[in-house]
Amino acid sequence: MDTFCLLLASVPPGLPPAASRSRRPSPWIFALLFLFALAALWAWRGHVPDGRQTARAPSAGIASPLAGLAQAPAEPAPAPACAAPAAIAPANDEDRFLVAGGARRLTGRSVRKGDTYVAEAARQLDAHCRPDRLQLYVFRGGVFVGATLVWPASPQHGRRIVDFDLADEQQLNYHLADCDQRGSCDQVAARSALLVHGPAGWQLQRDDAGPNAPRLVSQVPPSYPPEALRLRHQGIVVLRIAIDPHGLPGEVWVLRSSGFPELDQAAMAAARQWRFRPAQRGGKAVTSNANVPINFSLSTP
């Protein structure tokens, strides 16, 4: 027995059981931890340290009202330099063409004879809202033919259309004047324009009525032929006069006859005695032509 116990005591104790092999954490744990960290960070960004809520952009599906814009105070309109007169209403198709199609301002002066219509209109208003740059516009059969003046008349600068009239359907007579600011006119020049029908239709033949055109400065009135008085002949003669650089008439011919030879001859005889201020070009006197109407009327001296 003692020997058996001694044998048991001499047997060394057994080794402890081997520890089980350690396992690596599952990848899902790291994923969960990462998502948890992101959620915590997002929750922290929604608050500032002192607890105030930060501004967030609205989602795309939610309307975000805009604050009303502050309206700037309206600037006062500048006071007009003048009160423009009421525009004259068009009376016919020709007037409507000038107003609507040409942006002209009617003056109210016009004349019609047969199919020919002439209206005076302004191309603009001056600084005092008065009609300026006046022109005579000629129509034939309701169709615009042309403007009479080479240079529009500016009453504010002393050039005026005194009057105008149609001798017949193809001849327009008018008077231009150079006047000062007081309305005193030193010379009134008679002018004419003719409506001529050609291959291209109706055309307007006009004389040069510009500021450098020749001007009549000395006029001998024509004598009424006694035979014409006895036979009561009357009419308008339109002369074409060539004017040299000295202002003297050269060739004179009848551009449009009165219908009576004695009246045409009397007009030509008078015109050869007239004197002109020659036309100017580049500051020098030059030869030019002028159309001059002469009216023989039994009712007008």
C-alpha positions in Angstrom: 0.0 0.0 0.0 2.8 2.3 1.0 4.6 1.4 -2.2 1.4 2.3 -4.3 1.0 5.7 -2.5 4.7 6.4 -3.1 4.2 5.7 -6.8 1.3 8.0 -6.9 3.2 10.7 -5.2 6.1 10.3 -7.5 3.9 10.8 -10.7 4.2 14.4 -11.7 1.0 16.4 -12.0 -0.6 16.6 -15.4 -0.2 19.7 -17.6 -3.2 22.1 -17.6 -5.4 21.8 -20.6 -4.1 23.8 -23.6 -5.8 27.2 -24.0 -8.2 27.5 -26.9 -6.9 29.4 -30.1 -7.9 33.1 -30.1 -10.4 34.2 -32.8 -10.2 37.4 -34.9 -13.1 39.9 -34.6 -15.7 39.6 -37.4 -15.5 42.3 -40.2 -19.1 43.2 -39.5 -18.1 44.6 -36.1 -15.8 47.1 -37.8 -18.5 48.1 -40.2 -21.0 48.6 -37.4 -18.5 50.7 -35.5 -17.8 52.8 -38.6 -21.4 53.5 -39.2 -21.9 54.3 -35.6 -19.1 56.9 -35.7 -20.6 58.5 -38.8 -24.0 58.8 -37.2 -22.4 60.4 -34.1 -20.5 62.9 -36.3 -23.6 63.8 -38.3 -25.5 64.4 -35.0 -22.7 66.5 -33.7 -22.6 68.7 -36.8 -26.3 69.6 -36.3 -25.5 71.5 -33.2 -23.0 74.2 -32.4 -21.3 74.2 -29.1 -23.7 76.7 -27.5 -26.7 74.7 -28.7 -27.9 77.0 -31.5 -29.3 75.2 -34.6 -27.3 75.7 -37.7 -28.9 76.6 -41.0 -29.7 73.7 -43.3 -30.5 73.8 -47.0 -34.0 72.7 -47.8 -34.4 69.4 -49.5 -34.9 69.4 -53.3 -38.6 68.5 -53.0 -39.6 71.2 -50.6 -40.4 74.7 -51.7 -38.2 77.4 -50.0 -39.9 80.8 -50.0 -37.7 83.7 -50.8 -37.7 86.9 -48.8 -39.2 89.9 -50.6 -36.6 92.0 -52.4 -36.2 95.5 -51.0 -37.5 97.9 -53.7 -35.2 100.8 -54.4 -37.0 104.1 -54.1 -38.1 105.4 -57.5 -36.0 108.2 -58.9 -38.0 111.4 -59.6 -38.6 111.8 -63.3 -36.7 114.8 -64.7 -39.0 117.8 -65.3 -39.6 118.3 -69.0 -38.0 121.4 -70.5 -41.4 122.1 -72.1 -44.8 120.8 -72.6 -45.1 119.4 -76.1 -48.2 120.4 -77.9 -50.8 117.8 -78.6 -50.1 115.9 -81.9 -52.3 116.7 -84.8 -54.4 113.6 -85.7 -53.9 112.2 -89.2 -56.8 113.1 -91.6 -56.1 110.7 -94.4 -53.9 107.7 -95.5 -51.1 110.0 -96.6 -51.0 111.6 -93.1 -51.0 108.2 -91.5 -48.1 107.2 -93.6 -46.1 110.2 -92.4 -47.0 109.6 -88.7 -46.9 105.8 -88.4 -44.4 104.9 -91.2 -42.2 107.9 -91.1 -42.4 109.1 -87.5 -43.2 112.6 -88.7 -45.2 115.2 -86.8 -47.9 117.0 -88.7 -48.2 120.8 -88.6 -51.7 120.9 -90.0 -50.8 122.6 -93.2 -51.6 120.7 -96.4 -53.1 121.1 -99.8 -54.7 118.7 -102.2 -55.6 119.1 -105.9 -56.9 116.1 -107.8 -54.7 113.1 -107.1 -51.8 115.2 -105.7 -51.5 115.8 -102.0 -48.8 117.9 -100.2 -48.4 118.0 -96.4 -46.0 119.9 -94.2 -44.5 117.8 -91.3 -41.7 118.1 -88.8 -38.9 115.6 -88.5 -38.3 116.4 -84.9 -39.1 118.8 -82.0 -36.6 121.3 -80.8 -35.5 121.9 -77.2 -38.7 124.0 -76.6 -41.0 121.3 -78.1 -41.6 123.3 -81.2 -41.8 121.6 -84.6 -38.3 121.7 -86.3 -36.7 120.5 -89.5 -39.9 121.1 -91.6 -40.4 119.4 -94.9 -43.0 119.3 -97.7 -44.0 115.7 -98.6 -45.6 115.0 -101.9 -48.0 112.2 -102.7 -49.6 111.2 -106.0 -52.6 108.8 -106.1 -52.0 108.0 -102.4 -48.3 106.9 -103.1 -45.4 108.9 -101.6 -43.3 110.5 -104.4 -40.7 112.5 -102.5 -39.8 115.4 -100.3 -39.5 118.9 -101.8 -36.7 120.6 -99.8 -33.1 119.5 -100.2 -32.5 121.0 -96.7 -35.4 120.9 -94.2 -36.4 124.3 -92.9 -35.6 125.1 -89.3 -37.7 128.0 -88.0 -35.6 128.1 -84.9 -32.6 128.8 -87.1 -34.3 131.4 -89.2 -35.4 129.3 -92.3 -39.1 129.1 -92.8 -41.6 127.8 -95.2 -43.8 130.8 -95.7 -46.5 129.2 -97.7 -47.1 126.6 -100.4 -49.8 125.8 -103.0 -50.5 123.5 -105.9 -50.9 125.4 -109.2 -52.2 122.1 -110.6 -51.8 118.4 -110.1 -48.2 118.5 -111.3 -46.8 121.8 -110.0 -46.1 122.8 -106.4 -45.2 126.4 -105.7 -43.8 127.5 -102.3 -41.9 130.4 -100.7 -38.9 130.1 -98.4 -37.6 132.9 -96.2 -34.5 133.6 -94.2 -35.7 135.4 -91.0 -34.1 136.5 -87.8 -35.3 135.7 -84.3 -37.7 138.6 -84.3 -39.4 137.3 -87.4 -38.0 139.8 -89.8 -37.4 138.2 -93.2 -34.8 139.9 -95.4 -35.8 138.0 -98.6 -38.5 135.6 -99.6 -37.5 133.2 -102.4 -40.1 131.7 -104.7 -39.5 128.0 -105.5 -41.3 125.3 -107.4 -41.3 121.5 -107.8 -42.7 119.5 -110.6 -44.3 116.1 -110.7 -43.1 114.3 -113.8 -44.3 110.9 -115.0 -41.6 108.7 -116.5 -40.8 105.0 -117.1 -40.2 104.5 -113.3 -43.5 106.2 -112.4 -44.0 109.6 -110.9 -40.9 111.5 -109.9 -40.3 114.8 -108.2 -38.1 117.4 -109.9 -37.0 120.0 -107.4 -34.6 122.9 -107.4 -31.8 123.2 -104.9 -33.3 125.0 -101.9 -30.4 124.4 -99.6 -28.5 127.0 -97.6 -25.8 127.2 -100.3 -28.3 127.6 -103.2 -28.6 130.8 -105.2 -30.9 133.5 -103.8 -32.8 136.2 -105.6 -31.6 139.6 -104.3 -32.9 142.0 -107.0 -36.2 141.4 -108.9 -37.8 143.4 -111.7 -41.5 142.4 -111.8 -42.7 141.2 -115.2 -45.0 143.5 -117.2 -48.4 142.1 -117.9 -48.7 142.1 -121.7 -51.6 144.4 -122.8 -52.8 141.8 -125.3 -53.0 139.2 -122.5 -54.9 141.7 -120.3 -57.4 142.4 -123.1 -57.9 138.7 -123.8 -57.9 137.9 -120.0 -55.0 135.4 -120.3 -53.5 134.3 -117.0 -51.3 131.4 -115.8 -48.1 130.4 -114.1 -44.8 130.2 -115.9 -41.9 128.2 -114.4 -38.5 129.4 -115.6 -35.2 127.5 -115.4 -32.5 130.1 -114.9 -28.7 129.4 -115.2 -26.9 131.7 -112.7 -23.2 132.4 -113.1 -20.7 132.8 -110.2 -21.3 136.6 -110.3 -25.0 136.2 -109.7 -26.0 137.1 -113.2 -28.7 135.1 -115.1 -27.3 133.4 -118.2 -29.6 131.1 -120.2 -33.3 131.4 -119.4 -35.8 128.9 -120.7 -39.4 127.9 -120.0 -39.5 124.8 -117.9 -43.3 124.9 -117.8 -45.4 127.1 -120.0 -48.4 129.1 -118.8 -50.2 128.2 -122.0 -49.9 131.6 -123.5 -46.7 132.6 -125.4 -47.0 136.3 -124.6 -46.9 135.5 -120.8 -43.9 133.2 -121.2 -42.0 135.9 -123.1 -42.8 138.5 -120.6 -41.6 136.3 -117.8 -38.3 135.5 -119.6 -37.7 139.2 -120.3 -38.1 140.1 -116.6 -35.9 137.3 -115.4 -32.9 138.4 -117.5 -32.8 141.6 -115.4 -32.7 139.9 -112.1 -29.7 139.6 -109.8 -28.8 136.7 -107.5 -26.5 135.7 -104.7 -24.6 132.9 -106.4 -24.6 129.4 -105.1 -21.7 128.4 -102.9 -19.6 125.2 -102.9 -16.6 124.8 -100.7 -16.7 128.4 -99.9 -16.5 129.5 -103.5 -19.2 130.9 -105.9 -20.2 128.4 -108.6 -22.6 128.2 -111.5 -26.0 126.8 -110.7 -29.6 126.6 -111.8 -32.8 127.7 -110.2 -36.5 127.0 -110.9 -38.6 130.2 -110.5 -42.4 130.3 -110.8 -44.0 133.5 -112.1 -47.8 133.9 -111.6 -49.8 136.1 -114.0 -53.1 136.5 -112.4 -55.8 139.0 -113.2 -57.0 139.1 -109.6 -53.5 139.6 -108.1 -51.5 142.7 -108.8 
